[in-house]
């Protein structure tokens, strides 16, 4: 049924596209064959219709041939028709407007009006082509996620003092616009549901159907200097600018603010890459030493046949965070007892491809706050990933001491984003098609110093467009 439907839609589009393209050729020819024969921009429009599937290749070739063929009612200037001869016989003082569709004599007072009409029509065609050219440089993307969530946190009690689980429905909506105004320059902007939490764009159902806030999620400019070097500035998704194996210390929803540089040197069996940047943490009008962090990362990707591996080392230097009132990362009770961080992080992954659509890997991460005089300063993660055809599976065990990293940045779902925790995550996914995906995520964690357990279940339907 689906194939029949899509086939009929395709044939209808083809007939409609042919009719529209033919109308363009016909109308243009009726006004001025010189426009049709000389102006290659009209062919650009027809090519666009071919490329987006409005007309077929054979239809495109027919229209291209028609473009270079004079209309059937056009006659040689040396053989005017009877009406022209009769006008001459009567002594009419007329001139021929070159390249008109009928080769008729036109009164002089109408020549200017017809020329202006032809120019106006040509301008309209050019404006349409300019519009298509602009539209080809703009790309829209987005997603909608619907979620059911159950959270059993034994730190949460009801009014009677009993432990109580939490059920809630949630949604996330994101929309992005990416433009390429000139070669090698990319400008992007995106909006998302959510509040001011840097780690979440979720909104919870409730509040008597209240409207949900929409905020700026990212806005950046990126320029590619060479095939190996590119830079980005603004509020951006870290993407290529920071390679990670998991979300132990950086939640995937965080979009840092500042600037970063990415360098990659391609080799026959992999690539060497380097990332660095400066990200702003806070800004105060009454303080000239605002908190920020700088980072550097050096890594290597290698592959040999079906096998692949990656290794990277990173350093994060947090600056001006020790001043009272400027940086307070104590997001949850019992986590950070310091606001000074010099963090070393090592990530690695080894895996292999199998079959036509399969991939499996194991990965690990070791992270430590090497600032002097800091206790509870170490963390690690170990896990595996498996993807085959439309199915995906992931397992992670993570352990973070209280003072490894600021507790405002780790994965917000793993024990509510706190440090001083350890536990497991299991995630399974199924892609129904390119637009719809189902996910089931389960966390089982505990706060190490508080003896509190937390179990979280999330069932998601993701829609991408």
Phi, psi and omega in degrees: 000317181294318180295320178298316181298311182295325178297314178296320177300316180298317179295321178296319178298319180298314180295318180294315179299319180297319180296315180296313180297318177298321178298319178300313180297314182296313181295319180295320178295324181295327179279311184196110176298334179296324177296317183289323185278331188255333188270105181288347182292332176296321178294331176299318179298316180294323177296319178300318179296324177292315184295324181271006173090004180291328176227158181273174179295319180294321177294322177299317180295323177297315181292324178296322177291321180294329181298324185264009180249131181292148179299152184296329184270008178274132183241160181294140180298334183283350182231071179295153183281180185298323181297321178293315179299319180296321180294319177295318182299325180280359176085020180297134179265088186234164176232161177265128172276109186303145172068021173285160187293329185250354181062027179283153169288139182237134177303142184305323183292344179265350184298311182299318181296319180291322178297317179295323179295319178296317180296320179297319179294318179297320178298320179296319177299315180296321178297319178297318179295322176298321179296316177298320180297319178294316183297329180291345180263000181245132182232128177256142175209157180183178178203156174231129178239127174253132189225137163254134184227134173238127183234117178250091182252116184286000172274349182264128180232152175273185183296336179274359179085014180260148176295140183221136176276159183240126174251136175201150172261143183219159175220155173223131179231132179223141179221129181233149176234119180244130181236151176235078186296325175221169181300133175077359178250131177233130177237128184227154176208146180212150175242158181206154172293165176118176180254219184265010176288119183291347185255004184207136172244020178285151171230135183270136176296139178143201182057040175055047177064032182295154174293148183254144183286149173238134183227166175289120182268321175200156176201118189209164169233134182231134181231135179258106183288315177220181176297340184254341190236129175215158182220155181221149177215150181120216172250114194221162172279130190290333169038241181291347186275359174200111181271130182225151175268338185201184183250031182300316183246349178228112174296140183294343180274353182287129173244101184295164182236127183147229181212148178217157179232139178234131176233136180219127179250110184284138179231164182303325183245028178152209182203140170264135182225154178218137179231147174202162179179173175233123182242133183274132180262314181214162174218130182232133181293329185263012182221123182275352180250075183285146178293138176205172174227148170241154182214158173219143181220136176231131184210173182217130169254136176224152175211146178215102184064238182272358183260150178211158179203153178216146178213134180213144174240137184229153174226132178242119178252111179272125184245146176059032180262350185275346182289133181301134176083358181261330181210111182235092185275007184288083185285323183226151181299137176084007180262242187303131170246010177219159173237026177241126186221129167228102196251129173252133185224133178235126180238141177213151179210140177225135182199184181208153173265151177212149182063201180272334186222029184246149176205138178221146180204160168239150184214162178207162179213138175233130183223142181211139172273110186264009176298139185294144175078015181258131175260165180050064195241014189233148175209161178202163174216149175216142183190186180214155178228145178217130177225131176215121181052246183264002184254149178216147180217143178214140174227135177223135166246125182236149179218121180231124171289169188297327190243027180289308182220164173302135187278015175264359187245335180296167180312122186289343181272340181276102184052046177061024175083010185276157163274192184056049182213165171207155179159182188246155172227134175235127181230136176232143181221152176220124179266107179296318175200194183287348184250339186233131180220142177251139179223143174230123186234134181228127177244136173229102188227169177214146172277121191293318185272344184253355180055050179237133179257154177216132174237128184231131177238131179230126177244118188240148164239120181252131176244124181245144177213000000 
